[in-house]
Amino acid sequence: MMNKTEQKDLQIAACKIRMGAIEGVYHAKSGHPGGSLSAADLFAYLYFKELHVDPANPTDENRDRFVLSKGHCCPGLYAALALKGYFPMDELKKLRHIGAMLQGHPNMLDTPGIDMSTGSLGQGVSTACGMAMAAKLDDKNYRVYSVLGDGEIEEGQVWEAAMFASHNKLDNLCLIVDNNDLQIDGKLEEVCSPYPIDEKFRAFGFDVTVIDGHDFDAIEAAFDHAKSVTGKPSVIIAKTIKGKDVSFMENQVGWHGVAPNQEQYETAMQDLQKVLAELEAK
């Protein structure tokens, strides 16, 4: 279990990632805040604890790989990459602008730290499987991680990839499902229920862990366990809150893909500044 200082540092990083995501979407006047906020703790843990990566050498062939399969939630990923030092934080304000480094979906050709261009739902996890298979074939020790949306796993390609991963015993692959229970058209169970998610992945041969995706002790335990698994791929199903820590966005499906206006932006940043101040005062 991590000490209090480590946990505090991760909580602060997650809050700053949320702030960066809101900053980007507001200045872009478009984007996807809800799922970026729900996954912020996962991004924080991945980039500040789990992944073996170096912003000074983003193409190191021995680095761990990360694929954001739910590519529309890149405002959160971009904020994590900026906080990690891949590029200046000011780039977040240029999100989706013509000619800017950060576009509406991840682009591996233009953005340091992006291992795979994603956006078409379901396809990112397939490329993550390919990366994990390549590591096996090349006798490399790097691990591959991919975050999926819970609405995204309604895509059939996700399950083709899961079958491939299990068949090839890709124990260097760890999937993370951001299970915030909302997708663009409403609650999962009302649109096209993928539940029970844990039992489906078990049926496809995965080691499965279900956690509170905002609890860093639980997140750490899940990732540590995944690294101990042999002979099969792992999936962490992280129960999260869409729009986390922004009062008017939490659990509101309407904030899946809408940018805040100036008043809403100011309220959101005030909410997050309050969270940050409380964390820093601990």
N, C-alpha and C positions, 0 to 999 in steps of 0.2 A: 504494500500500500504506500502511495506517495506521501511525502511529508506535507505539512500545511503550507510551506512556502511554495513548493512545486504546484500544489493545487491552486493557490492564490494566483500564481503567475499564469496558469492556464486559464483561469476564470477571467483574468484581466485581458489576456490575449483574445479570448472568445468575444468579450464585450467590444474590444477595439475592432474585431472582424465585423461584428454587427454594425458598428458605426461606419466602417468603411463601405459596407454593402449599401447602407442607406444613402451615404454620400454619393456613391456612384449612380445608383438608380435615380436619385433626385436630379442630379445634373444631366443625366441622359434623357430625362423625361419619359423613360420607358425601362422595362426590365422586370425582374422577378425577385421581389424582396422576401416574400413569405417563406419560401423554401431555403433561401440563403440564410435567413435568421435561424431556422430550425436546425440547420446543419452546422452552425458556427462552432459549437463545442467539438464536433467531430473534426472539423478543419483545424481547430486549435490543437487538439491532441495529435492529429496526424503530423502536422508540420513542426510542432514544437516539442514532440516527445517520441513519436513512433518512426517516422520516415528517416531513412539514411539518405539525406540529400544535402547538397551544398550549393547555395545561391551563386557562389563564385565559380562553380563548375557545373552548370545545370544539365550538361549532356554527358556527364561521367557515365561510362558504360556499366559501371558497377553500382549505380545508384538504385534505390528502390523506385518503382514506378507507381504513379497515381493517375487514375482515369476518373474524371467526373462524368459518369454516364448520364446523369441528369444535368446536361450541359447548360440548360437555361438558368441554373442557379450559380453561374459563374461569378456574379457580384461578390458572393461570399468567398469563393476560391481566390479571386483576384485580391481581395482584402487580405487574405491569409498570406498569399505570395508576397504582397507588398510589405506586410509586417515582418515577414521572414527576411526580406532584403533582396528579393529578385529584381525589383524596380521601385522607383520612388512612389510614396503614397499619393503624391499629386496626380499620378496617372489615373487614379480612381475617378477623379472629376471629369476625365475625358472619355469615360465609358460610352461606347456606341457612337462616338463622334467620327466623322469621316476622316480617315487617315490616322486615327489613333491606334495605339498598340492594343487596347482592350476593346474587343468587339462583343456583340451580344451573345456569342457562344465561343467557347475556347478555341483558339487557333494555334496549333503547335508550330506553325511557320513564323509567327510574328511575336509570340509572347514567351519570354523565358520562364521555365518551370512547368509549361504545359506539355505533357507527354503524348497527348492524343487530342485531335480536334473532335469535338462531340457536339451533339445537338439533336440529331435524329434519335428519339428515345429507343432504347433497347440495344443500340449498336455499340455503345461504349463498353459494356460488359463483355461483348464478344472480342473486342480488341484487347481488353485486359487478359482474357483467356489466352489470346495469341502471345502476348508478352510473357505470361507465365510459362507457356509451353516452350517459347524460345529460350528462356532461362534454363529449363530442364535440358533441352537439346544442346545448349552451349556449355552446360555444366557450370552455370553461374549461381551465385548464392543470393542474388537480390530477390526481394519479395514484391508482389504486385497487389495494389489495393484499388478498389473501385467503389464509389458511392453511387447508389441507385435511389431513385424516388420510389415511393410505394405505389404511386399511380403508374409509374414506368413499368413495374413488373407485371402489368396486365399485357405487355407486349410478348408475343410468342417467342421472339428471338432471345429474350432473356432466358427462357427455359431450354432452348436449344443450346445456348452457351453453358447453362448449368449442367446439362447432360454431358457436354463435351468435357467440362472441367472435372466432373466426377469420373468419367470413363478413363481420363488420362491421369487421374490421381494427382491433381495439381495442388499439392499441399503448400505451395508457395503463393497461393492466391487467397486473398481475403476480401470478400464483398461486405459492404455495409449498406443496409437498407434504412434510409431516413424515413421512418414510419410515423409521419405526422398526421396521417389519417385523412388528409385532404388533397384533392387534385383540382385541376382547373375548373371542372364542372360541378364539384361538390364533394361530399363524403365518399370514401372509397366504396363502402358497402352499398351506396345508392347508385353508383356509376357502373362498376363492374368489379365486384368484390374479389380480391385476391386472397382473402382469408380462408383458412388459417395459414399465414405465411410461413411460420416455423415448420409446420408439418409438411408443407409442399417442398421446402428445401431439404428436409430430412429424406423425403421420398426420392429426391434427386441425388442422394448420396453425400450431402453436405454435413459437416459438423456445425451445429446451430447454437448460438447464444442469443438470448433476448435480454436487453438491458434498458435502463433509463438513459436515454441519450444525452441527458444534461448532468449526469452524475459522473464526475471524473474518476472516482474510485472504481465505479462499475465499468467505465470505458477502459481504464487501464487493465482491469482484470480480464476483460473480454479479449483485448488485443494480446495480452500475455498468453492467454489460453490458446488463441488462434496460432501463435508461433509454436506451441507445443504439439499441435496436431500433426500426425503423419499419415500419409496414404489417402488423404481426401482433402478437398477444399473446405474453407470455412466461410460462414456468413454470420455477421453480427446484425441482429435486428434491433435498431435503436428507436425506442419510443420517444418521440419528440413533440414539441409544440410549434406549430406553424406560426411565424411572426414573433417568436420568443423575445420577450423583454421590451416589446413596444406595445403599450397599453391597448391601442385601438386596432392593432394588427393580430394579436394573439387569437388563434383558432378561428380566424375570419377568412373564409375561402376567397372573398373578393380581393384579397391582397396577394393572390397567387402571382399575378402578372400585371400589376398596376403601380405606377410611380406616385409617390406622395407629392401634393402641391406644397407651396412654401409653408403654409401654416402647419400642415401635417408633418412636413420635414422637421420643422422647429420643435414640434411636440415629440416626435420620435427621438430626436437628438437629446432633448431634455430628459426623456425617460432613460436613455442609455447613459447619459452623463451622470444621472443619479445612481444608476447601478455601478458605474465605474468608481464614483466617489466612495460608495459604501464598501466596495472591494478593496480599494486602496487604503481605507481607514482601518481595515481589519488588523 
